[in-house]
Amino acid sequence: MVAYDRAGGDSVVRYKVAKSRHGAGLLPLVLWPALLLVGLVIGWAVYASARGGFVPSPASVAKGFATVIRSPDAWSGLWVSNVSLIIGYLISVAIGIPLGLIAGSARWANRIISPCMDVAMLIPMVVVMPIVLVAAGLGRTSEVWVIILFAVPYIVVPIRTGVQTMPKEFSDVASAFSATWVQRWLYFLIPASRRSIATGLKLGLAHALTGLMVVELTLVALGIGRMVLTYQVHFLLGEMFAYVLLVALEVFVVIGLLSVIERKATD
Amino acid sequence: MRSEPLISIREVSKVYYSGSRKSPSVTTALDQVSIDLGKSEFLSIVGPSGCGKTTVLRIMAGLLRPDSGTVLANGRPISGPSSDRAVVFQRPALLPWASVEKNVALGLRLRGEAKSEQRRLARAAIESVGLKGYEDYLPRQLSGGMAQRAALARALVLNPPVLLMDEPFASLDAITRRKLHGELLSVWSTQPERSAVFITHNVDEAIILADRIVVMSPSPGQVAEIVDVPLPRPRRLEDAESPEYLKVQAHIWSRIESWASN
């Protein structure tokens, strides 16, 4: 509950956040997700038994998880993919943030950048991937290129929109103080766009991950993709599901961290 | 006899174009406007909406170029904004991510002042507008009146010879506005060497604050009359009850009402 205490028209507005009853809310907070999880596992077990071995049971996935986390190959696969992801994502960020800021602040730049981003977002990237492979070969370079193609538009577009919706008053203040071009960027444009930058970083990472998975599972069998395909070929479905679960956990942690950054930027 | 003007605009005209190519719309915001701002003078520009008051201020600030006419500051053409002419906008436009102190120190920071100097001058300016104790507050924690006072401090901290204010109290309630009039008069009484241009559509505000009032007529914006305010300085809010005040008030209203009835 939020209580407002505004003492007169010209005094500070104080917000008092009433203490919520955390004690009373704890049980439903834990109980309902736990019940949901138990229900899902039971449903999964029933479905797996009905499919007669084509879908691994929760028990075999748990066993597979124990095997996967002890397997050096599994960790090495994760590492190989993560290196590609980190390189591709960092390059995407280095390209995407300035492009978004320029597109949002200069009309001439927006006329050039926006159509390219629209095409990149609308065209199915799977169609472009073979061209990248022909140009860059079957290896990490191709992976990095695909990640960049997937991530950059989703970094640029929110940042561009954020800058375009920046209040005009900030521009007037910058002009009135005779701010230089660099000062405009450092003291106005970048801080005012921090929310959209955080959103762009999060969306960009999600799409970079998608690009990585698509390229590794369809064209370049490296890292995570190679491990998933290996488990699949050897019909180790428990291990395969467990490995996907491990990747999902990693994604969950990374996206969670970016969400914290986004929230901090919004405060 | 007035000394050489600090800012002088001569026969300035400004036209705004809008609409599409097929049906363009042309609005003459200013037509042959001439106004001088003297040293240590508080000049108010008053007039109905759309008479070009804000356009005059933006031209004086160097934020806008006129289509014709000359604009001089200290006898030299104005080619752009300058720290000699600080602007207080209609909306405070404080940076929401920065504290009151950092907002007030913004101009000093952009000018490259040392951090210790920024802090010292910003704190003094904050105190001068009655915001002492709120240095670390964020703009969202301030009321409208406090935010506008912080914006005033942000302009005053640069110690500019000319302060340009564009309806700074327009969005405030009557009580807060009256309080800020008192505070602005108080700040002015301590810095009598400074000049100011104050844009408003509030006749009472113009009279209580200004030495001279430029009354502008609408469509196109022109100077209808320049009225001297014969109230002594330092001013007090109680001067609004004096016969001189009421005479000027009646005169300006008669001019404005004559346009409304036409």
Interface residues (C-beta under 8 A of the other chain):
Chain A: R6 G9 D10 S11 V12 V13 P167 E169 F170 D172 V173 S175 A176 F177 S178 A179 T180 Q183 Y187 F188 P191 A192 R194
Chain B: A61 L63 G80 P81 S82 S83 A86 V87 F89 R91 A93 L95 W97 A98 L106 G107 R109 L110 Y134 Y137 Q141 L142 S143 G144 G145 M146 L172 D173 I175 T176 K179
